Amino acid sequence: MDDKDYRKDTKSPDTSDNHTEEKEEDSYEKVCYMCRRPEGKTGPMISMPGGMNLCHDCMQKAFDSVTKGGMDFSKLSNMPYMNIRDLDLTPPVAEIPKKQKLKKKSQEQPCLTMKDIPAPHVIKEKLDEYIVGQEKAKKVVSVAVYNHYKRAFLGLSSETRQSGSGEEDIVIEKSNILMLGPTGCGKTYLVKTLAKLLDVPLAIADATSLTEAGYIGDDIESVVSKLLAAAGNDVERAERGIIFIDEIDKIAKKKQTNTRDVSGESVQQELLKLLEGSTVEVPVGSNQKNAMTPMATVNTDNILFICGGAFPDLDEIIKERLKKKASIGFGSVLKDAFDNEPDILNYVTNEDLRAFGMIPEFLGRLPVTVSLQGLTEDMMIRILREPKNAITKQYEKLLAMDEVRLVFEEDALRWIAREAIKRGTGARALRAILEEFMLDIMYEIPKDSNIGSVVVTRPYLEKNGGPLVQMRG
């Protein structure tokens, strides 16, 4: 078969079916099978049999790993397709339809203006709808996010704006936050609620799985890779994001010095450059580094870090330090004056955190320290009723789907709050108690369609009676 016949066979016939297929191909953008990046970011794809598409980076890495000598695809001119059956690297006559419209949409970025930046009181008002109490913590987080929006605005404007004078622009530094509070006081819930209300990418990581490089566990770069995934693999958007590292107290320096501390002090030392600002390489579309995964370079200078932890037994360290200052005389402080102090974490200093096991270099990169209050009985009752996503409202909605009205008496809510305080797990105990007592109600109500309303009373919670059930009509 000569070249003319071969070209004639390779051309697709001009039929209506092929036109519809081309229109369908034009409406979608190709995605790399390995790194999952669209064609708008990688350039023309290499089409494989079976509908697989590979970008040039992944294909180059595959050949480098097999041949070790490598084949530079960038030197090959106009190589959009590749057929394994004949391994003919000559480009076919048919051209790839260009997807200019989709590329333009991917390149467009929303223009951030000062009018779009929410004020601190606006952010706090939104947080008040979901979180009860913790006024100081909500103010600190609102101001930090507001300033972070300003840094993002300055970053966007500096790319398109040139300073008229020769003076350098003022660079606004970030202020990382350290949140302290007992378990169940709302540290993680505060940040999760913030993630729903903001437009900047926000990632929540856990410090319990972080280990030193070379050991089993997550590396430090996995924290940034979660933010990159939350930003849709957009590096510029991820560099203006927020990272919340939960359970930060679990990487405290261990008391035992005879074993290697791979998940304690060493993790704090590796986090130093990340908190201060450095350039790290993270895998795109995966949490593991290998030869087939493309890497992206992320600068953490403008990423706001919020660290939170319960810090158990820190109150004992604070009390011991305060007792040393007790003096003799009428103006002296009694040694047991702070034994029943509910907000003992408000007296925390860097000296107490260093005694707990945090290194001073790590604390120096978290200049803002805020402590969350322990939940009282009144706050527990408000948590049961006031927030938009209150636990009692969730059960009311579940029974409303069965056309049954659920009512909680005031004495019943107070009994639940007191029982939750006894368990010592904060707001998490509220759901555990309600799950226990609502089990029989949720099981018996669907049996009778004539039930119209159910009232949860205190005698029912004390197991001295049952709930008040009213029939329809």
Phi, psi and omega in degrees: 000128182279179184292325181295317180294323180295317178294325180292324180286326183285338179289139179280135179294148182275083180241168180290327179295318179293328178295319179293323178294321179294323178294321179293323178293327180292332185280346181241150179257137182290147180235135180294136183290333184268303186263355176062026176268144181284167182291337179294337180257332184264341187094189182302137181272162172257114184275131180249161176298144181091011178082014179273139177237134180233140175279168183293327181295312180292323179291322178295318179294326178294316179290324179295322180289334182271309185271337183063340175273323175086155175227120185278105180288339181292338179277346178278126183277129172054068179244079182276330184236158176212131182247121183287333186295318180250352180050040177268112183274001178285136182292137177290170182290321183292133181267153178285131176295128181281135182254070185289325183294317181292326180292322179295322179293322180289332181278340181289136179234140179296136181275117182271126179242168180295333179290334181277349182280118180287140179288160180301321181291333176290318178296319180293322178298322177291323177290329179295335181289340184242338187238132180263132178073204180054050184295317182295317181296320179292325177292317181297315181293322180295316179294320180296318179292322179298315177294328178292323174299320180296320177297321177296321179294318178294326178293321178290319184287329181290338178285330184252351184247136176252134182290133182288326180267168181277355181286147179283146178290149178284129180265125180271119179277155179272157178235098179293153189241140172243119183255126178244144177175153179293166182295139178081013181270350173110024180292305181292323180294328178296316181287322178297321176294323177296325180295329179284337187264345187258162175260345178281148179294138181226131180237140179247118181244163181243129183279350183291332182267357181281134178224170177294151181299133181101354180246164180294129182137185181272139174281172181294329182293343179294335177295317180286328180295328176292323177292322178295323176292323178292334179271009180070034182060024176265111186293318182296322179286326180291330181289351175248021185266187182232136178240128175250119178257109182271161179056045182290340179288345181284349178258022177293157181294127182287149181289329182283129181253359183275348180242159180284128183268084185275345181238018182237258184297325181296325178291322176298319180294324179284337178280350185299307181293328180293320180287321182286324181128114180206175179253121182236153176255124182235148178288146181262123178078009181203159177261002183241143177266126174208179185291336184268351183265124177291148182251147178237142180263121183240133177260125185263017181296321184255013177272126179274127181253130175239119181250136181225147179195156180281329181050067179295147180068007175290330179296327178292324178293321179293317180297321179295322178290321180289329180291334179292336181274000180294135182240180181251135178135184182291329181265017183282161178258127181291149182291334179261018183290333184254011181291324182253023180283117183288329182252053182291336181290347177292341180266012185289145175229172178296332177297320179292319180292326176292323176292333178288330180134007178268135182281150184296329178295325179290318180292330179293337179269004174236076188290333182262118178243125180229137180249137178265143183282151171288148185283132176263179181294318179294322178293325177297318180295320178294323178296327180288336188242318196278315186301158179298324182253041181296153183294320180294325178292330177293316178291325177297323178289323179296316179284334177295333176293336173266011180061042179235135181265129181250133182228136175249126177286158181297319179295326179292318178295321180292322178295320179296320180296318180293320179293325179292324179293325179295326182287334174075021178248016176072213183292343178294334180289337181296314179293323179297320179291316180293323177298325182291317185270339179273356182297309181295324180294315180293338179275323186272331185300313182295348181291324185242118180280355180272355180286129182256325181207155179227131179244121178274119184250166179291320176303327178292320179290328177275004178062037174249009181180195181235172178288154178280119182248127178245135181273164180288145176079000000 
